[in-house]
Amino acid sequence: MLLITARSAEREASGGAPPGGIRRGSFWDEPGSASEDAPPVPAAGCSSLIFLLARAACENMLLTSDLVWSQKLSRVRTSCKRREEMKRKKAPLIPLCEESAFWMSNLPACLWSIPLSNLALPGSHDAMTYSLDKSSEVSANGSKLLQFMDKHMHCIIHPIILRWSITQVLTVSQQLDAGIRYLDLRVAHKPDDPSMNLHFVHMLYTTVIVEDALWDILGWLEAHPWEVVVLAFRNFDGLDEKHHCHLVSCIKRIFCCKLCPRKVVPTLQNLWSCGYQVIVSYDEETQVQQHFDLWPAIPYWWGNKTTAQELIQYLEKRKQGGRPAGLFVAGINLTADLGYILAHLRGSLKKMTFRALPFLNLWIKKQHPGLQQDCINIIAGDFIERNNFVENVIGLNRKLLSK
């Protein structure tokens, strides 16, 4: 014990050991060098057997001590590495222009009178999935097979589901800072939850509560009074009438006078003059009929494809049929069904998306906003911080200046 304490003190005093050093009895010394902690030479007259036994015992104690220290150091390094990874997850570095948060207010004045449906707006598909984690539960209204597998093989299956459920890594405020102006919000209520708490869902329930997320969006809007956001509440999972009433009540209470009524022509000029900053699309017709400040569901072109080439073909075919009259979304998000996931257990939605983004961004640059039948409006994607997605979509509005 004295030897271990002495060695600990020595390490602390020296500030650690030189890199690459391996020591006999300690991995810090150079190979073949004598350790300062080596046992003393026995006094004359000692039995050689006693000497050898004593030396072996002492060396064994030193080796055991170094093994303990090595294991502790390894655990510390692993812990530090995990903390750094969590920091990177929580605050990813994004090479985006600082002006992205104010791009609407920086548009040329000649675009202020154009309806938002004729501008190019960058959107976030399944915007809230950044809050999914290992504690997120599988949706009760999802695949029964998925629920069964997660229940009986949770440690194996849950990490796989998680990898294929996360579509965004930036928080909602970071997405808005990056320039996103359309948020795809899929709301759910857990069937075994007696409270009125609502969550977001994408195969798994998010840890974020809907009401908390809406307050975050309001805070961002108050700091950016000339920016406008389209919030699309859709794919309601497990909501009954009382849950819808609660959700609409939250929306109206939080955004209040910032909500744009659906009879207003949504040009920036009209919105700014009235202080409107939020357009709420609500995918439940009964609620829309009852509330003048809820807009009908915004059409979403969803390809349900696993490759960029197939998705581009689908989008081009939709364009040939002509664009909808109002706001609409072209989704450049790839989709993996359960069969695809089971065939690619080591994969993830992130890997699949990253492979496709260069091709999808080439397609984006060829698009143009406007009134024509082949024009686009909102383009929504996954991992919106990648490959200059937001910048490319916003840049399409320059094509309106040359007309």
N, C-alpha and C positions, 0 to 999 in steps of 0.2 A: 504493500500500500504506500509506503514511503517513497519507493522508487517511482510509482505511478504519479504521485503528487509532485515529486521533484521534476519529472519529465513534463508534466502539464505546465508547471510554472516556467520551465525553460522555453517551451513553445510559445507561451504568451509573451514572454519577455523578448523573444527574437522576432515576434510578429509573424510566425509561420516558418515553414521550411522552404528552401530553394526548390524551384520546379525540377522535376525529373529525378530528384534524389531518392534513393532507396537505402534504407539503413538496416543493418542486421539487428533484428529485434524491433525495427521501426522502418516504415517505408520512406522516411525523409532522407536517410543517408545515402551516399554514393555506394554502388556495389563494391563489396570487398573491403570497405573501410571499417575500422574498429569503432564500435559504439562507445561513446563517453560513459554510457551506463553499463558497460560490460562488467561482469563480476570481478572482484579483486583476485589477484594471484594468491593462492593459499600459502599459509605460513609453512616454513620448513618443518618436516616431520609428520605432516598430515598424510593420512592414507590416501593413495591415489584413487581408490574406489570412492571414498567419502568425497574427495575433491570433484570427481566426475559427476557423482550424484548431485552434489550441491550446485555445480555449474549448470547441469541439465535442468534442475528445478528452477534455477534463477532465469535461465534463458526461456524456459517455458512460460514463466510468469511475465517476462518481458514481451514475448510473442503474443500472449493472451491479451495483455494490456494494449498492444498496438492494434490487434484485431478489433478490440472494442472501440478504440479511437477511430479506426478506419471506418467501421460501420456507422459510428455517430456522424463523422464528417460526410459520409455518403448520404445519410438521411438529411443533413442540413443542406447539402448541395441540391438534392432532389426537391426539398421544400422551397428553397429559394427559386429554383427553376419554375416550379408550379406557380409561385406568386407572380413571377415576371410574366408568365403566360397569361394569367388572369388579368394582369394590368393591361397587357396588349389587347385582350379580348374586350375589356371594359372601355378602353380609350384607344381604338385603333388609329394609326397614323394615316391621314388621308391627304394626298397631294391635290387639294382642291383650292380654287381661288377664293380669297376672302369675300369677294363680291358675290359669290354664289348665293349667299343668304339674302341678298337684296336685288336679285336679278330682275324681278318684275318691276320694281320702282325705277330701275335703270334702263328699261326699255325706251326706245325712241318714242317721242310724243305721237308720231303718226300711227303707232300700234295701240294706243290707249283706247281707241274707239272700235277696235276689232273684238268681237265676242271671244271669250275664252275657248269656245268650241272650234274656233278657226286659228288658234295659236297652237304651238307645240309645247306640251307640258310634260316634264319628266315625272314618272310615278313609281311608287314602291309596291311591289307585289307581296302580299302577306307581310305587311309592314311591321307587325309586332312580334315576329318570331325570334327576334334577338333575345327575348326574355324566357325562352324555353331552356330548361336545364334538366339535370338528372332526376329532379324531384317532380317534374311535370308528368301528369297522369295521361294515359291514353284516352282519347275521346270516347265517351260511352256510345255515341251515335256513329262511330266509325266502323271499320271492318271487324266483324265478329272473330275472324281468324286471327287478326292482329291482336285483339284483346285476349284471346285464348293463349296465344304464344307469349305475350307479355306477362300474363299471369303465371304461367308455369315455367317459363325460362327467362325471367325478368333480367337477370344479370347479363345474359347474352343478347337478348333481343332489344332491350330498351336503348342501349347505346347506338344500335343500328337505326332504330326509329328516329332517334334524336338527330343523327347525322343527315337523315333524309327529310327532316321537318324544318330545319333552320334555313330560312331564305335571306335573312338580313343579319348583319352584325352590329350595325350602328343603331343607337337609341333613336327614338322618334325625333327628339330635338336635334340630334346630329344629322339625321336624314333631311330635316327641314333646312338646317344650316348648309347642307351640301347642295340644296336647290330643289329638292323634291317638293312638288306641289299637289300630288295626288297620293292619298294613303288608302290602301286596300285593307279594310278592317273587318275581320270575320269574327263575329261575336258568338259566345256560347254560354250556357248555364249548366253547371254540373248537376246531374239528376239527383244526387244524394246530398246536395247542399241546401239546407233549409233557408239560408239567407238569400238576399236579392243580389249578391255579388255576381257580377258578370266578368267573364274572362275572354281572351281572344283564343282562337284555336286554329291549328293546322296539324292534324293527326294527334297532337298533344295539346293540353290546356296550358296556356301561358301562366307564369307566376304573377304577371302584372294584372291588376284589376282595371277594367275599362274606365271607370270614373277617374282613377288616378292618372291614366294616360291622357284623358281629355283635359284635365287640369294642366298637365305638362304642355299640351299643344296650345292652350290659352296663354300660358306664360310666355311661350315663344312668340305668339302673335302680338301680344302687347309690347314686346320688345322690337317688333318689326311691323309697324302699323300700316305700311303700304304693300304688304305681301298678302296674297290670297291663297287659301288652301281648299282643295276639294276632298271631303271625307266621305268615303264610300262604305256604308255599313251593309254587309251582305253575308250570304251563306249562314243564316242564323241557325245555330245548333242547340236544340233543347229549350228554346224560348217559347213561352206561351204568352197569352195576351197581357197578363200582369207584368211580365218581364219586359215586353215591348213598351208598355206604358211607362215603366220605370226608366228604361233606357232613353226614351224620347224626352222624358221629364229632365233627366240629367243633361242631355244635350242642350235643351232650351235654357236650363238654369245656368249652365256653365258659360255658353257662348252668347246667350241673351241677344243684345242688339247687334252683334256681329254676324248673326245669321242672315243670309241673303234669301228673301222670298223668291219662290220659283217664277213669279210673273215678271221679275226684273230681267232685262236683257243684260247678261253678265259681261259687260265690257269693264275694263279697268277704270275707265272714266266714271261710269255709273256706280261701281262699287266704292270707289274712293269718295265720291261726293256724298254717299250715304253712310259711310263708315262700315260697310259690309266687308268681312274678311273670310267668311266660311260658307261654302256651299255643301250642304249635307245631302248626299244621295242615300235613300233608304229603300232597301230591297224587300218592302212589305207594303203592298198596295193599300191595305186598310188604313195604316198609319199615315200614309202620304195623303190620302183623301181627307183625313181629319186635321192635318196640320199644314198650313199654307207655306211654312218655311222649310218643309221637307221636299226634296226633289225626287222624282221617280228614279228607279234603278238605272244606272249608267251602263249601257251595253259594254261587254268585255269580250274581245276576241281572244278566246282561249284555244290554243292549238292542240293541247294534250299530246305533245310529241316529245321524243327523247333525244332528238338530234337537231342541230341548227338548220341543216338543209331541209328537213321535213317541215320544221316550223316556218321557215321563210316561204316555202311553197304554199303552206296553208294561208299565211297572211296575204300573199300576193293574190291568191284566189278570192279571199274576202274583199280585197280592194277592187277587184274586177266587178263585184256585185254592187259597189258603191258604198260610200260612207253613210252612217246615220246622220240625221239632221242636227242633233245637238252634241253634247259632250259624249265621247266614246273612248274606249281604251283598246289599244293594240298591245297584247301581252307578249313580251319576248321571253317569258319564263318557260323553261322546260319542265316536263312533268314525268315522274316515275311512279308507275302503279306498283302494287304489292308484288306482282310477279317479277317485275324488273328489279325491284329492291332485293328480293330473295336470290336473284341470279347475280347480283353485284353486292354481296354482303360487305366487301371491303371498300366499296365506293361510298360516295356521299353526293348530296345535291350540289355542294360547293364545287367538287371536282368536275362534275358533269357540266355545271354552268361555266366554270372558268375555261373549259375546253371550247365551249360554244361562243363565248363572248366576242372574240375577234371577228368571227363571221357575222354575228348579229349586229355588231357595231358598223360593219361595212354596209349592211342593209339599212341601218338607221340613217347614215349619212346621205343615202340616195333618196330619202323621203322628203316631202314638203308639206307644210300646213296650208290651210286655206279652205275655200268653198268647193273646189272641184271634187268630183266623185272619187278620185283616187288619192285624195289627201288624207293625212293622218291627223290625230289630235293629241291624245295622251298616249305616251308609250311607257308601259310599266315593266320593270324588270327585277331580278333578284341580285343581291349583293351590289347595290347601286353605286358603291364607292369605287368599283373596278372599271378599268379600261375607258375612262373618260365618258362613261355612259351619260351622266347628267349634262356635262358640257356639250356633248354631241347633240342631245335632244334640244337643249336651249338654243344652240347655234342654228338649228333649222329655221328659227324665226327671222334670221337675216334674209332668207329667200323671199320673205314678204316685202322687204324694202325695195327690191328691184322691180316690183310689179307696178 
